Amino acid sequence: MGTILVVDDEQGMREFLTALLEHQGHQIIAASDGEQALELVTHQPPDLVISDVRMPKVDGIGLLTGIREKYPHLPVIMITAYASMDSTIQAMRLGADDYITKPFRIDEIRLVVEKALARARARQHGQVSQPPVMEEAQLTGIIGRSPKMVELYKLITRIAELDSTILITGESGTGKELVARTIHCASPRADRPFLAINCGAIPEQLLESELFGHVKGSFTGAVSHKAGLFEVANRGTVLLDEIAEMSPGLQVKLLRFLQERTFRRVGGTEDLEVDVRLIAATNKDLVKAMADGAFREDLFYRVNVIPIHLPPLRERTEDIPLLANRLLAQCTLRQQRGTASISQEAMEILVRYRWPGNVRELENVIERAVAFETSDQLTSASLPLEIREVPDRRGRASIPFPEEGIDLDVTVSDIEKGLMRQALERSGWVQKRAADLLKISFRSFRHKAKKYGITKAERDA
């Protein structure tokens, strides 16, 4: 517990935060603007400062700058509107420890405050430890403070220091590789290699060589000895993404490696021993794959030592504003555009959408919207038509009808393309399955995909 200075020009917000944090056992000091807060900090430095960004006289950025000049280690948490990521980025660059976006959840405030105070205590006592998992998650790209994501962070904390094999499951686009990387970064293996390979993207013989290496002359094109991923990642971590796509023959060799922790290069006779932590990931149902004879039961139990299931984005909609703003900041920086925020209407549309392609689809939508946006704020007009569709009370799509009218053929084509992409995302980009979801023939689907220029390159982009 500690002394917390709450700074906000809205009396209702000050009273809400005061009541919430006092209930947690903290002592609260309140200020209505940055100027008053600087005086209080100078007179008696608190353990933590929570400040709104927009305030009269001295705003939150000015307060943060003044605090950092005199008290460089005093933790500061900024409160920002969910559509103002530009101020959030500025605050983080100036040394803010964390931020809370409006509207926020009570458990989010508690979590951020607890983390900031814990870090401050560790610095005060000169403790050196591994960075908190949530910080590692942010560094590797995982974003979210919903209850399901908080549970995920807790699980990563418990398993990061272990050497047990992990199986990560979840729909396409949920961030399985990011979770694997976070586990590696939070583990004692963090200073060693993290190597990932997609088992479904490489032919069987080449995949075996990539994993285990090969000796010179073992097959056509093997002009020299080559070390495989397991050898290169010694004392590190290897992620086998889409492990369900691995051929039966290679499954046997992987099983032997997991049992013995030794392997032979392709064409070699020498057993090599390495210390590698294995993480497997898949968007398939491995239990069904075992029943169908496509995945070995003994291998399943070898990789499913610690299971982690990632929730789809539609089950953690409270994370969408945070995700959208972070992706917007990254996209505008990458495209060198001036789009600094997301309008409230556009954000409501993003939160309402079901996101069959999960975070990857959200990222693609944000990038496309930024490319089409001409103002400094991302508006609903820049979002794809299939995202803007709103179900009416009868469950049918209601499309805005402008006064000047619409081009019916173009509008219908846009809707059809959007539904085809959603079906592909949901089916893992297998056209036959996507066609079944849309209740059309595979031949018809293939013809339409060619017509609209829908290719697997979109999935890999």
N, C-alpha and C positions, 0 to 999 in steps of 0.2 A: 504494500500500500504506500501511497506517496501523496505529495502536495501537487495539485494540478491547477494551472492557470487556464481558465476558459475565456476566450476572447471572441465576442460576436456582437454586432450592433443590434441584432434582434433580441429583444428581451425574452421572448418565448423560447428561443433556441438556447439562450444562456440558462434559463430555468430548467429546461428539459435535460441538458447535459449535466447540470449541477445535481439534480435529483438522481439521475441515473448513476453517476460516478460516486456520489455520496453513499448510495445504496450498496456499492461495491466496497465501501470502506475507505475511500480516498477523501482527503481534505481539499475543498475547492475554494479557489479565489476567482472572482469574475471581473472582467473589464469590458467596456462597451466599444472600445476602439483601440487601435494600435498604439496611439500616443499614451493613453492611460496604462496600457499593458507594459510598455517600455519602462515607465516609472516604477511599476510594481516589481518588475524583474530586477531592476537596479537596486531597489530597496531590499528585496528578499527573494533571491532566485528560487523558483519552484523546482520540483523534480521533473515536470513535464509541462509543455505548453500546447494547448489545442486552440487553433485560431482559424477563423473564417478568412477567406482571401479578400472578398470585397467588403470594405468598411470605409467610413468617412475619415478625414484627417490622415492618419497613417494606416494604410491598408495592410493586409496580411503579408505581402511580399516585403514591404518596408519594415514591418515588425520582425520578420525572419532575418532580414539583412542586419538590422540593429542588434538582434540577439547573437547572431554569428560573430559579429565584431568583438563582443565582450565575453560571450560564453559559447565558445565553439563546440562544446560537448553537451550542451543542454538540449535534450530531445524536443523536437517540434513536430507536431502533426497538423497538417493543413486540411481545412474543410473546403471542398470545391463543388460546384454544380456539375452534374454528370455531363453537361454539354460544353464544358470549358476546359478541355484537356490542355490547352495552351498554357494556362496559368498553372496547372498541375506540373507540367514539364518544367516550367520556369522555377517553381518552388523546389522541385527535386534537384535541379541543377545548383540551386543556392544552398542546398544542404538540409532540406526538410527530411526528417526520418521516415515519414510515411504520409499518407493522405487518406481521407474519407470522402466519398462522393455522396452528394445529396441526390435523391432520398436514400438514406442509409438504414441498415438494420441494427438492432441493438446488439446482437451477437458480433457483428462486424466491429462496432466501436469497442467492445470489450476486448476483442482479439487484438486489435491494433494497439490499444493502450497497454495491454499486458506485454506485448512484444517490445514496445518502446521502453517501458520501465525495466524490463528484464535486461535489455541491452545496456541501458544506462547503469544498472547495478553491476553488470559484468565489467564495464569499463572502469567504474569507480573502484572495484576491488582488484583490478589488474588481472582478471581472469581471461585466459586465452582458450577459445573453444571453436568447434566447427561452426560456421555460419548457420543461423536458423534455417530450417528447411523451407519456410515460406520465402525467404530471401533467395535461396537457391532456385526455388520454383519460378520466381519472377525473373531471375537471370536467364533461365533456360526457356522462358516463354509461357509457362503455365500461369493463367490469370483466373482468379475467382475467389470469392469469400463466402459463397453460399454454404449451408450446412454440409452438403455432400462433398464440397471441395475441402472444407476444414477437416472433415473426417479423412479425406485422402492425404492431406498434409500430416495428420497425426500418424497414419499408417506408414507413410514414408519415413517419418522420424523413427518409428520402432524397428523398421526392417533395413534401414540404410547401412547400418554397421554390420549386418549379418552377411554371410556368404551364400545363403540359400538361393536356389534357382527360383525365378519369379515368372509367372505367366500373367501378362496384361491382356485383358479382353475389353472389347468396346467397339462401337460402330466406327466406320470409316470417318476420319476427320475429328475424332475426339481428343487426339493428342497423345497417343500411346508412346511414340518415340520421345516426346518431351518429358513424359513421366519417367521413362527409363533413364534419360539423361540426368534428370533431377536426382534420382536415386544414386546414380554414379557420382554426381557432384557433391552429394551430402555424405558419401561413404569414405572410408579410409583409402579407397582406391582412386580418389579424385585427381591425384597428380599423375595417374597412369592413363593409358589410352582408353577412350570410349569409341568403339567401332560398331556401326550398324549396317546391316545388309538386308535387302528385301528378297526373301526366298522365292517369291513368285515372279520376279522380274529377270531371273537368270536361268539359263538351261541347266539341267542336272549335272552334266560333266563339268561345266564351268563353275557352277556353284560349289561342287566338291573341292575343286582346286582353290576357289576363293577362301573357303573355310579352312582347309587343311594344308594348302600349299601343294607343290608338285616338284618332282626332280626332273632334271634335264632329260629329254628324250622319252618321257612317259607317254606323250601323245603328240600328234601333229601340232606344231607351233610351240611346243615346250622347248625353247632353245636354251634355257638356263634354269637353274634352281630358283624356286620362288617360295617365300614364306607366306603362309595363309593367315587369315584374320586371328585365329586362336593363338598363333605363335607371336604375331605382332602385338597383340593385346595382352601379353603375359603380365599378370598382376593387375590387370584392368578389367573392363567389362565389355562383353559382346552382346549386342541386341540382334536376335533373329526375328525380323519383322515378317508377318504373314507366314508363320511357320506351318500353317495348315496346307500351304501350297508345296511343301517339300515332298519329293518323290519317296515312295516306299523304300527303295534301296538306300537312299541317303538318310532316311529316318533310322535305319539299322546302324549306320556308322555314327550318327549323332548319339544314339543310345549307348553305344560302346564307349564313346568319349565321356559321356556323363557318368557312366559306371566306373570307368578306370581312370579318368582324367588323363588319358594318354591317347595319342593318335599317330597315324602314319601319313606322310605326304603321299599324294597320288604317285604311284610308281615306285615308292620307297619301301625299304625293309626295316628301317630303324624306328623304334617307338620313341616318340617325343612326349615329354611331360610338361604341362603348363599349369599355371594358377590363374584361372579365368572365371569370373562370375558370369553366368549365363542368364539373360533375360529374354524371354520369348514373348511375342505379341501376335494377336490375330483378331480379325473381325468376324471370324467364322465360329460356329458352334462345334467345338471339338468333340463333345459328347455325341452329337449326331454324326460327326465325321468318323468316330470310332465304330458306331453302329453300322455305318455304311461301308466299313472296311477301308476307308481312305486314310485313317490315322491310327498308328499303333497304340494299343492300350497301355503297354509297358512304358512307352515314351511319354504318353500323357501324364502318367503318375510321376515320371521323372522331372517334367517341366512344371507341373502344377503343384509345386511344393508350397509356394506362397502365391495365392491368386489375388489379383487386383482387377476390379471391374470399373471401367470409367463410365460415368453417366453421360447420356447424350445431352446436348445443349438444351433441348426442350424440357428436360427435367431439372434444370438449374437456370431458369429464365432471369432470376435476380442478378446473375453474373453478366448478362448481355450488355447493359450500359457500360460496365467497367471494361469488358472485352472490346466493345465497339469503339470506345474512346481511345484505348491503347492501340488498337489496330489502325485507327484514323491517324494517330500521331506518327506511327511507324510509316504508314503509307504516304502521308504528306511530306515526310522527310525524304523518303525514297524517290518520290515523284517531283520533289521540290515545288509543291503547290502550296497555296495560301489558305487552304480549307482548314480552319482552326477548331471548329466545333460542329456538333450535330444538332439540328433543330429538334424541338420537343416532339413535333408531329412525326418526324423521321424516326426518332428513337422509339416512339410508341409502336410504329409499324415493325421495327426490328424486334422488339420484345414480343409482339403478337405472333410473329411468324414461327413456324414449327421447326425449321432448320434441319431437314433430313440429312444434309451434308455436314452438319455440326459446325465446329469452329472454322474448319477449312472453307466451308461455303460462306460463312460470315465474312471471312477475310477476303474472299473473291468479290463479294458484293460490295464491301467497303472500297476496295481498290477500283472497281468499275465505277462506282458512284463518284469517287474523287476525280477520276479521269473525265467524267461528263459534267461535273459541277463547275459553274462559272463564278459563283459568289464565294465569300469567305466562310460560309456555313453550309454544311451538307444538308440539303433539303429533301423532302419526300419525292420531288419530281425527278431526282437523279437516281432513285432506286429502281431496280428492274420491275417491270409490270407484274410479274408473278409474285414478287414480294409485297407489292402494294395492294394486291387483291384482298378484300375483306369479306369474310362469309356473312351473309345476311341471316335473318332469323330462320329462314327455311334451309340454311346450309349451302346455298348456292353462292357462287362468286359474284360480288358486286363490284363492277369496274366504274371508276369515275368517268362521267360522260361530259366532256367539255362543251361549251356553248358553240364553238366552231365545228363540232362534229369530230368523228374519228375515221380513220381508214380501216374498215372492217377486216380486210384481208391481212393487213399488217398486224392488227391487234390480235386476231385469231392465231396467226403464225407465232407471235411473241409468246402467247399463252401456251401453245403447243410445244414450242422449244423449251419453255420453262418447266413444263410437266415432264418432258423427256429427260431433261437434266436431273430433275429430282428423282425420277425412277432409276436413273443410272447411279446416282449417289447412293440410293437405298439398296441397290443390288450389287454394290461393289464394282460397278462399271462392266457388268456382264450383260450384254445386249439381250440375250435370250430371256434372262430373268426380268429385265426391265420391260421387255415386250409383254411378258405374262402379267406384270403389275398393271400395265395400261390396257390389258385385254385386247391386244392387237397381235397380228402374226409377226413372227421374227422377220420375215421378208419385208413386210410393211414398215417395221421399225427401222430396219437397215436402210431402206430407201429414204425415209424421212431424215435419218441421221446424216446421210450423205447430202441430202438437199439442204439441210441447215448448217452443214459443216461442223457437226458435233463429233469430236474425236477423243480418243483416250489421252491425247496431249493435254486436254483441259484438266484431266484428273491429275496428271503428273506435274502440272504447272504450279 
